[in-house]
């Protein structure tokens, strides 16, 4: 039987039945802490997390079609319209008609959007403080184990 996490995820109602479940629970706790760091970062730019998530997916030149942004954000295409509308109103993105299909709009960051996107990417690229506090040996071990776990996923971690 799997462990059921409490609201704080610091305790479980049942002990993990395997090392894999225990590792999963620990990883979820670390990711939850990172989620807070992401929310803090995006709030400094007065962005909703979904807006920041969309902006961080965009490349500098071709942008992305709205349906691909929806896929990255794991949301419905209709939700992306409002997200993009708000980003566009702030001058962070622009819509461009696709050269291949005039019905498709590509969302491209403006120069201001690139500044914000790059600042967010730089901020989130920093290692979590909890990992920085580990010894270099433990950091390498964690890196290697996580890399192996990603390679074991069906997509190789490229979702």
C-alpha positions as CSV (number, residue, x, y, z in Angstrom):
1,X,0.0,0.0,0.0
2,X,1.4,3.4,-0.9
3,X,2.1,6.2,1.6
4,X,-0.6,8.9,1.9
5,X,0.9,12.3,2.5
6,X,-0.5,14.7,5.0
7,X,-1.1,18.4,4.0
8,X,2.4,19.4,5.1
9,X,3.9,16.3,3.5
10,X,6.3,16.0,6.4
11,X,4.7,12.8,7.7
12,X,2.8,10.0,6.1
13,X,-0.1,8.0,7.5
14,X,1.7,4.8,6.6
15,X,5.4,4.3,6.2
16,X,6.7,4.0,2.6
17,X,6.6,0.3,1.6
18,X,9.8,0.6,-0.5
19,X,12.9,2.8,-1.0
20,X,11.3,4.0,-4.3
21,X,8.3,5.3,-2.5
22,X,10.4,6.9,0.1
23,X,12.6,8.6,-2.6
24,X,9.4,9.7,-4.3
25,X,8.0,11.3,-1.2
26,X,11.3,13.1,-0.5
27,X,11.5,14.3,-4.1
28,X,7.9,15.6,-3.9
29,X,8.8,17.6,-0.7
30,X,11.8,19.1,-2.5
31,X,9.8,20.0,-5.6
32,X,7.1,21.5,-3.4
33,X,9.8,23.8,-1.8
34,X,11.0,24.7,-5.3
35,X,7.4,25.5,-6.3
36,X,7.4,28.2,-3.6
37,X,10.7,29.6,-5.0
38,X,9.1,29.8,-8.5
39,X,6.0,31.6,-7.1
40,X,8.3,34.1,-5.3
41,X,10.3,34.7,-8.4
42,X,7.3,35.3,-10.7
43,X,5.6,37.5,-8.2
44,X,8.6,39.9,-8.4
45,X,7.6,40.4,-12.0
46,X,3.9,40.7,-11.2
47,X,3.2,37.6,-13.2
48,X,0.8,34.7,-12.6
49,X,2.7,31.3,-12.6
50,X,0.9,30.2,-15.8
51,X,2.0,33.5,-17.5
52,X,5.6,32.9,-16.4
53,X,5.4,29.3,-17.5
54,X,4.3,30.3,-20.9
55,X,6.9,33.0,-21.2
56,X,9.7,30.7,-20.2
57,X,8.8,28.3,-23.0
58,X,9.3,30.8,-25.8
59,X,12.4,31.0,-27.9
60,X,13.7,34.3,-29.2
61,X,12.8,34.1,-32.9
62,X,10.0,31.7,-33.9
63,X,8.0,31.6,-30.7
64,X,5.5,28.8,-30.3
65,X,2.0,28.2,-31.6
66,X,-0.6,28.6,-28.9
67,X,-1.5,24.8,-28.9
68,X,2.2,24.0,-28.1
69,X,2.1,26.4,-25.2
70,X,-1.0,24.7,-24.0
71,X,0.8,21.4,-24.2
72,X,3.8,22.6,-22.2
73,X,1.5,24.1,-19.6
74,X,-0.7,20.9,-19.5
75,X,-3.9,23.0,-20.0
76,X,-6.6,23.4,-22.5
77,X,-6.0,25.6,-25.6
78,X,-8.8,27.9,-24.6
79,X,-6.9,28.8,-21.3
80,X,-3.8,29.9,-23.3
81,X,-5.8,32.7,-25.0
82,X,-6.3,34.5,-21.7
83,X,-2.7,33.9,-20.6
84,X,-1.4,35.3,-23.9
85,X,-3.8,38.2,-23.8
86,X,-2.4,39.3,-20.4
87,X,1.2,38.8,-21.5
88,X,0.5,40.8,-24.7
89,X,-1.2,43.6,-22.7
90,X,1.9,43.9,-20.6
91,X,4.1,44.2,-23.8
92,X,5.9,40.9,-23.1
93,X,4.7,38.9,-26.2
94,X,3.3,39.5,-29.6
95,X,1.2,37.3,-31.9
96,X,2.6,36.5,-35.3
97,X,0.8,34.7,-38.1
98,X,2.5,31.4,-39.0
99,X,4.2,31.4,-42.4
100,X,2.9,27.9,-43.0
101,X,-0.7,28.3,-41.9
102,X,-2.3,31.7,-41.5
103,X,-4.8,30.3,-39.0
104,X,-2.0,29.5,-36.6
105,X,-0.6,32.3,-34.3
106,X,2.9,32.0,-33.0
107,X,3.5,33.7,-29.7
108,X,6.9,35.5,-29.7
109,X,8.5,37.4,-26.8
110,X,9.2,41.1,-27.2
111,X,12.5,42.5,-26.1
112,X,10.9,43.3,-22.7
113,X,9.5,39.7,-22.7
114,X,13.0,38.4,-23.4
115,X,14.5,40.4,-20.5
116,X,11.8,39.0,-18.1
117,X,12.1,35.5,-19.5
118,X,15.9,35.5,-19.2
119,X,15.8,36.9,-15.7
120,X,13.3,34.2,-14.6
121,X,15.3,31.4,-16.3
122,X,18.5,32.7,-14.6
123,X,16.8,32.8,-11.2
124,X,15.3,29.3,-11.6
125,X,18.5,27.8,-13.0
126,X,20.2,28.3,-9.6
127,X,20.4,25.2,-7.6
128,X,18.0,24.9,-4.7
129,X,19.7,26.0,-1.4
130,X,19.1,22.5,0.0
131,X,21.2,21.0,-2.8
132,X,23.8,23.6,-2.6
133,X,24.3,22.8,1.1
134,X,25.2,19.1,0.2
135,X,28.8,18.1,-0.2
136,X,30.2,18.2,-3.8
137,X,30.3,14.4,-3.6
138,X,26.6,14.2,-2.7
139,X,25.7,16.7,-5.3
140,X,27.4,14.6,-8.0
141,X,25.7,11.4,-6.6
142,X,22.3,13.1,-6.7
143,X,22.9,14.4,-10.2
144,X,23.9,11.0,-11.5
145,X,21.0,9.2,-9.8
146,X,18.5,11.8,-11.2
147,X,20.0,11.5,-14.7
148,X,19.6,7.7,-14.5
149,X,16.0,8.1,-13.4
150,X,15.3,10.5,-16.3
151,X,16.8,8.1,-18.8
152,X,14.5,5.4,-17.4
153,X,11.4,7.4,-18.3
154,X,9.7,6.5,-21.6
155,X,10.5,9.9,-23.1
156,X,14.0,10.1,-21.6
157,X,12.9,13.1,-19.5
158,X,12.2,15.2,-22.6
159,X,8.5,15.9,-22.0
